[in-house]
């Protein structure tokens, strides 16, 4: 594995000029050599993920940079082909950027020729180990300091919730690099304003879909007293991404949020929120509690220091036992 440096770029430019005089600049690509034509030694091959800061491995469906090198400048590469489904983004002969559709031991074929007086191309085949891309880690949590600019930290809700001046949010944060798989993300938020009823698959819902975890631009959608966010401030394969649901309504409500990457669940949380204006010594703010803590608080008084026990929230009465 090697990186492009100024010297390599200068050599590549020289080879490209020489190649042009023997190939595409005069009459198009060189034809294959007749059978039995002695073949010179092919160039060496190195490959990396093209994104800066990527791990030292190759990933399917992500740009791979392939570089051919002959220290004697005796041969140059005209073109590279891969398995069906290979997409070439850039091909300068000795430098190629492409994506392959699936992981595995992948075979490539390169057509190369004698640099000074070549009139035809020879071919050689080589293999590269290509791995599957990394999925988004399934680490979700809650925060009171959500901002589309970032800078917040996700945590777990205590047993009976918490009380704070900031509007509650649920989400996940992950880092991007050239090894992230382009598998779509989604978040679905279901809502019930009647707090006696738990949200279900038939409850009113709003959804936000992200086609690619690391290249999709920032977007958001509002509905059901909340805003669903996807925040991307960085280059396609650099920095962090924020995927979150921020509650906006001040009316009591119960929510069910589900994050997923394709069919793979990333996190699910059922929770209750409510807002109260300032009253006496109690400052204005939101309470947020898990559905389990909310249901327990309906039937027995929670600790006074907990979110639901800090002040009266108008919880519905305990369900009658049958």
C-alpha positions as CSV (number, residue, x, y, z in Angstrom):
1,X,0.0,0.0,0.0
2,X,1.5,3.4,-1.0
3,X,0.3,6.9,-1.1
4,X,0.6,9.4,-3.9
5,X,3.5,11.8,-3.4
6,X,4.8,14.7,-5.4
7,X,7.5,12.5,-7.1
8,X,4.9,9.8,-8.0
9,X,2.6,12.4,-9.5
10,X,5.5,13.8,-11.6
11,X,6.3,10.3,-12.9
12,X,2.7,9.6,-13.5
13,X,2.4,12.8,-15.5
14,X,5.4,11.9,-17.6
15,X,4.0,8.4,-18.2
16,X,0.6,9.8,-19.2
17,X,2.3,12.1,-21.8
18,X,4.2,9.2,-23.2
19,X,1.1,7.0,-23.2
20,X,-0.8,9.6,-25.0
21,X,1.7,9.6,-27.9
22,X,1.3,5.8,-28.2
23,X,-2.4,5.4,-27.4
24,X,-5.6,7.4,-27.2
25,X,-4.1,10.6,-28.5
26,X,-3.3,9.0,-31.9
27,X,-5.9,6.5,-33.1
28,X,-7.5,5.4,-29.9
29,X,-6.5,2.6,-27.6
30,X,-3.8,0.1,-28.6
31,X,-5.1,-3.3,-29.8
32,X,-4.3,-6.6,-28.1
33,X,-1.0,-8.1,-29.1
34,X,-1.1,-11.2,-31.4
35,X,-0.7,-14.6,-29.8
36,X,2.9,-15.6,-29.3
37,X,4.1,-12.0,-28.9
38,X,6.7,-11.9,-26.1
39,X,5.3,-10.1,-23.0
40,X,7.4,-7.8,-20.9
41,X,7.2,-8.0,-17.1
42,X,4.0,-6.3,-15.9
43,X,4.1,-3.4,-13.4
44,X,3.5,-3.9,-9.7
45,X,0.1,-3.2,-8.2
46,X,-0.8,-1.4,-5.0
47,X,-4.3,-0.4,-3.8
48,X,-5.9,1.6,-1.0
49,X,-9.3,3.1,-0.2
50,X,-9.3,6.5,-1.8
51,X,-10.6,8.5,1.1
52,X,-8.1,10.2,3.3
53,X,-7.9,8.6,6.8
54,X,-9.4,5.3,5.7
55,X,-8.3,2.0,7.3
56,X,-5.7,-0.1,5.6
57,X,-8.1,-2.4,3.8
58,X,-10.3,-2.5,0.7
59,X,-14.1,-2.2,1.0
60,X,-16.8,-3.2,-1.5
61,X,-19.0,-0.4,-2.8
62,X,-16.5,2.2,-1.7
63,X,-13.9,4.0,-3.9
64,X,-10.6,2.0,-4.3
65,X,-7.5,3.7,-5.6
66,X,-5.3,1.3,-7.7
67,X,-1.8,2.4,-8.7
68,X,0.6,0.6,-11.1
69,X,4.3,1.2,-10.9
70,X,7.3,0.2,-13.0
71,X,10.6,1.7,-11.5
72,X,12.3,1.2,-14.9
73,X,9.6,3.1,-16.8
74,X,9.5,0.3,-19.3
75,X,5.8,-0.5,-19.3
76,X,2.5,1.5,-18.7
77,X,-1.1,0.4,-18.2
78,X,-3.7,1.4,-20.7
79,X,-6.9,0.2,-18.9
80,X,-8.2,-1.9,-16.0
81,X,-11.3,-4.0,-15.9
82,X,-13.0,-5.8,-12.9
83,X,-15.8,-8.2,-12.3
84,X,-19.4,-7.5,-13.5
85,X,-20.8,-4.5,-11.6
86,X,-17.4,-2.7,-11.3
87,X,-17.8,1.0,-11.7
88,X,-14.8,3.1,-12.8
89,X,-14.8,6.7,-11.5
90,X,-11.4,7.6,-12.8
91,X,-8.9,5.9,-15.1
92,X,-5.6,7.5,-16.1
93,X,-4.0,4.3,-17.0
94,X,-1.5,3.9,-14.2
95,X,-3.9,5.4,-11.7
96,X,-7.5,4.0,-11.4
97,X,-10.3,4.7,-9.0
98,X,-13.2,2.2,-9.0
99,X,-15.8,0.4,-6.9
100,X,-16.6,-3.3,-6.8
101,X,-20.1,-4.6,-6.0
102,X,-19.3,-7.3,-3.5
103,X,-16.6,-8.4,-1.1
104,X,-14.3,-11.4,-1.6
105,X,-11.1,-12.3,-3.5
106,X,-11.7,-10.0,-6.5
107,X,-9.9,-10.5,-9.9
108,X,-8.9,-7.6,-12.1
109,X,-7.3,-7.5,-15.5
110,X,-5.0,-4.8,-16.8
111,X,-4.0,-4.1,-20.4
112,X,-0.4,-2.8,-20.5
113,X,2.2,-2.0,-23.2
114,X,5.8,-1.1,-23.8
115,X,6.2,2.6,-23.0
116,X,8.6,3.7,-25.7
117,X,7.6,1.8,-28.8
118,X,4.6,-0.3,-27.9
119,X,2.1,-0.9,-30.6
120,X,-0.2,-3.4,-28.8
121,X,-1.2,-4.4,-25.3
122,X,-0.5,-7.4,-23.2
123,X,-2.8,-8.3,-20.3
124,X,-2.2,-9.6,-16.8
125,X,-4.6,-10.6,-14.0
126,X,-4.2,-10.1,-10.3
127,X,-6.4,-10.4,-7.2
128,X,-7.2,-8.1,-4.3
129,X,-8.9,-9.0,-1.0
130,X,-12.0,-6.8,-0.7
131,X,-14.0,-6.8,2.6
132,X,-17.6,-5.8,3.5
133,X,-18.1,-2.2,4.6
134,X,-18.6,-1.2,8.2
135,X,-22.1,-0.7,9.5
136,X,-23.2,2.2,11.8
137,X,-22.7,1.2,15.5
138,X,-25.9,0.5,17.3
139,X,-25.4,3.0,20.2
140,X,-28.3,5.2,20.9
141,X,-29.1,7.5,23.9
142,X,-30.8,10.6,25.1
143,X,-29.6,14.2,25.6
144,X,-30.8,17.6,26.6
145,X,-28.1,19.5,24.7
146,X,-28.9,18.5,21.2
147,X,-27.8,21.0,18.6
148,X,-27.6,20.7,14.8
149,X,-24.1,22.0,15.2
150,X,-23.1,18.9,17.2
151,X,-21.1,18.9,20.5
152,X,-23.6,17.0,22.6
153,X,-23.2,13.6,24.4
154,X,-25.8,10.8,24.5
155,X,-26.6,9.1,27.8
156,X,-29.1,6.6,29.3
157,X,-32.3,7.7,31.0
158,X,-32.5,7.1,34.7
159,X,-35.1,4.7,36.0
160,X,-37.8,7.4,36.6
161,X,-36.5,9.8,34.0
162,X,-35.0,13.3,34.4
163,X,-36.1,16.9,34.5
164,X,-34.3,19.8,32.8
165,X,-34.8,23.0,31.0
166,X,-33.6,21.7,27.6
167,X,-36.0,19.9,25.2
168,X,-35.3,16.2,25.2
169,X,-33.8,14.4,22.2
170,X,-33.0,10.8,21.3
171,X,-30.3,9.9,18.8
172,X,-27.1,8.3,17.7
173,X,-23.7,9.7,16.7
174,X,-21.1,7.9,14.5
175,X,-17.8,8.6,12.7
176,X,-17.4,8.4,8.9
177,X,-14.4,7.1,6.9
178,X,-13.9,5.4,3.6
179,X,-14.9,2.0,5.0
180,X,-18.5,2.8,5.9
181,X,-20.9,0.7,3.9
182,X,-23.4,2.7,1.8
183,X,-26.4,1.0,3.5
184,X,-29.4,3.4,4.1
185,X,-30.5,4.6,7.6
186,X,-34.0,5.3,8.8
187,X,-35.7,6.6,11.9
188,X,-39.5,6.2,12.6
189,X,-41.2,8.1,15.3
190,X,-44.7,7.0,16.5
191,X,-46.7,9.3,18.8
192,X,-49.7,9.2,21.1
193,X,-51.1,12.4,22.7
194,X,-53.5,10.3,24.8
195,X,-50.9,9.3,27.5
196,X,-53.1,6.5,28.7
197,X,-52.3,4.7,25.4
198,X,-48.9,3.4,24.5
199,X,-47.7,4.1,20.9
200,X,-48.0,1.1,18.5
201,X,-47.3,0.3,14.9
202,X,-50.7,1.8,14.0
203,X,-50.1,5.1,15.9
204,X,-49.5,8.3,13.9
205,X,-45.9,8.2,12.6
206,X,-43.3,10.3,10.9
207,X,-40.2,8.9,9.1
208,X,-36.8,10.2,7.9
209,X,-34.7,8.1,5.5
210,X,-31.0,8.6,4.8
211,X,-29.7,6.9,1.5
212,X,-26.0,6.9,2.5
213,X,-24.7,7.3,6.1
214,X,-21.7,9.3,5.1
215,X,-22.5,11.2,1.8
216,X,-26.1,12.3,2.3
217,X,-26.4,16.0,2.9
218,X,-28.0,17.3,6.1
219,X,-31.8,17.1,6.1
220,X,-34.7,17.2,8.6
221,X,-38.5,16.7,8.8
222,X,-41.0,17.9,11.4
223,X,-44.1,16.3,12.6
224,X,-46.0,15.0,15.6
225,X,-44.6,17.6,17.9
226,X,-41.0,16.7,17.1
227,X,-38.2,17.2,14.5
228,X,-36.2,14.4,13.0
229,X,-32.6,15.4,12.1
230,X,-29.7,14.1,10.1
231,X,-26.7,16.4,10.4
232,X,-23.7,16.3,8.1
233,X,-21.2,19.2,8.3
234,X,-18.1,17.3,7.0
235,X,-16.7,15.9,3.8
236,X,-18.2,12.6,2.5
237,X,-15.8,10.3,4.3
238,X,-14.7,12.4,7.3
239,X,-16.0,13.6,10.6
240,X,-19.1,12.7,12.6
241,X,-22.8,12.4,11.7
242,X,-25.8,13.1,14.0
243,X,-29.1,11.3,13.6
244,X,-31.6,12.4,16.2
245,X,-35.2,13.1,17.2
246,X,-35.8,16.3,19.2
247,X,-39.1,16.8,21.0
248,X,-40.7,20.2,20.4
249,X,-44.2,20.0,21.7
250,X,-45.0,21.2,25.3
251,X,-48.1,19.0,25.5
252,X,-47.8,15.6,27.3
253,X,-47.0,12.9,24.8
254,X,-45.8,9.3,24.5
255,X,-43.3,8.4,21.8
256,X,-41.8,5.3,20.3
257,X,-38.6,5.9,18.2
258,X,-36.8,3.2,16.1
259,X,-33.5,3.7,14.4
260,X,-32.4,1.1,11.8
261,X,-29.8,0.5,9.0
262,X,-31.7,-1.3,6.3
263,X,-33.4,-4.1,8.2
264,X,-30.9,-4.1,11.1
265,X,-32.2,-2.3,14.3
266,X,-29.8,0.3,15.8
267,X,-31.9,1.2,18.8
268,X,-35.5,1.6,20.1
269,X,-36.8,3.7,22.9
270,X,-40.3,4.3,24.3
271,X,-40.6,7.4,26.4
272,X,-42.9,10.1,27.9
273,X,-42.4,13.8,27.8
274,X,-44.2,16.8,29.3
275,X,-43.5,20.5,29.9
276,X,-44.5,22.8,32.7
277,X,-44.2,26.5,33.0
278,X,-42.4,28.0,36.0
279,X,-44.4,27.6,39.2
280,X,-43.2,28.9,42.5
281,X,-39.7,27.7,43.2
282,X,-39.9,25.2,40.3
283,X,-38.3,26.5,37.1
284,X,-40.0,25.8,33.7
285,X,-38.8,22.8,31.8
286,X,-39.4,19.3,30.4
287,X,-39.5,15.9,32.0
288,X,-38.5,12.8,30.1
289,X,-38.9,9.3,31.2
290,X,-38.9,5.8,29.8
291,X,-42.2,4.1,29.2
292,X,-41.4,1.6,31.9
293,X,-40.7,4.4,34.4
294,X,-43.8,6.3,33.4
295,X,-46.0,3.2,33.9
296,X,-44.4,2.5,37.4
297,X,-44.9,6.2,38.4
298,X,-48.7,5.9,37.7
299,X,-49.0,3.2,40.4
300,X,-46.5,4.3,43.0
301,X,-45.0,7.6,43.9
302,X,-41.5,7.9,42.4
303,X,-38.6,9.3,44.5
304,X,-38.8,13.1,44.9
305,X,-35.3,13.6,43.4
306,X,-36.2,11.7,40.2
307,X,-37.6,13.3,37.0
308,X,-41.2,12.2,37.5
309,X,-41.1,12.8,41.3
310,X,-39.6,16.2,41.1
311,X,-42.9,17.9,40.6
312,X,-46.5,16.9,39.8
313,X,-46.9,16.0,36.2
314,X,-50.6,15.0,36.0
315,X,-49.9,11.3,35.4
316,X,-53.0,9.2,34.6
317,X,-54.2,6.9,37.4
318,X,-52.9,3.4,37.8
319,X,-54.6,0.9,35.4
320,X,-57.3,-1.1,37.1
321,X,-56.4,-4.8,37.6
322,X,-58.8,-7.2,36.0
